[in-house]
Amino acid sequence: MPTEYEIEWQRQLARTDVPENHLPVHRWYLRHDDPASIAELQQHRDDLTIMRAGKPAVNFYRYLYHTAGGDFLWGDRRRMSDDDLLAKVNVDTTHVMVLYRTGTPAGFYELDCSRDHETEIKYFALMPGFIGGGLGRFMLNAAIAQASKRGLPLIVDTCSLDHPVALENYKARGFIVYDRQDE
């Protein structure tokens, strides 16, 4: 039985309303109203560490963003100037969290804690070569646990260009889809 992602991917490929030289994209907006209630506890692993990159250098941030997001056509921060990018990520309300596996960057997520009514996962991805071993589940559990400390709902969006299991990973952790949009 095909997943929701697979069904949506096929629907996107059949769209006729997409301008030339553009990709059809479907976006899911998800929400976790009580991240503190997550049933699955974070498992400790000796080979994994998640650390905040406090005020990351622009080259390090670009390395994370380009490497983890490259296969998924991430582009919005790619087009930003260094100064604009640093203004986004080098503030106290932005938490750039890096997953290390035996000392090697294996993924990262970015939490936006600037809002009074919710926390947002802005970016979430594993590095190529680290996908498929449960690290996405591990990292998402850590992001949810970190966000739950604010006591606010947690939101995230994913799209048909992201990894095929992203949507199911979010849903398995208790997120619900509250909106959808074709782009």
Stockholm file with secondary structure:
# STOCKHOLM 1.0

chainA/1-183         MPTEYEIEWQRQLARTDVPENHLPVHRWYLRHDDPASIAELQQHRDDLTIMRAGKPAVNFYRYLYHTAGGDFLWGDRRRMSDDDLLAKVNVDTTHVMVLYRTGTPAGFYELDCSRDHETEIKYFALMPGFIGGGLGRFMLNAAIAQASKRGLPLIVDTCSLDHPVALENYKARGFIVYDRQDE
#=GR chainA/1-183 SS CCCHHHHHHHHHHTCSCCCTTCCCCEEEEEEESCGGGCSSCCCCCTTEEEEECSSCCHHHHHHHHHHHHGGGTCCTTTTSCHHHHHHHHSSTTEEEEEEEETTEEEEEEEEECCCSSCEEEEEEEECTTSTTSSHHHHHHHHHHHHHHTTTSCEEEEEETTSCTTHHHHHHHTTCEEEEEEEC
#=GC SS_cons         CCCHHHHHHHHHHTCSCCCTTCCCCEEEEEEESCGGGCSSCCCCCTTEEEEECSSCCHHHHHHHHHHHHGGGTCCTTTTSCHHHHHHHHSSTTEEEEEEEETTEEEEEEEEECCCSSCEEEEEEEECTTSTTSSHHHHHHHHHHHHHHTTTSCEEEEEETTSCTTHHHHHHHTTCEEEEEEEC
//
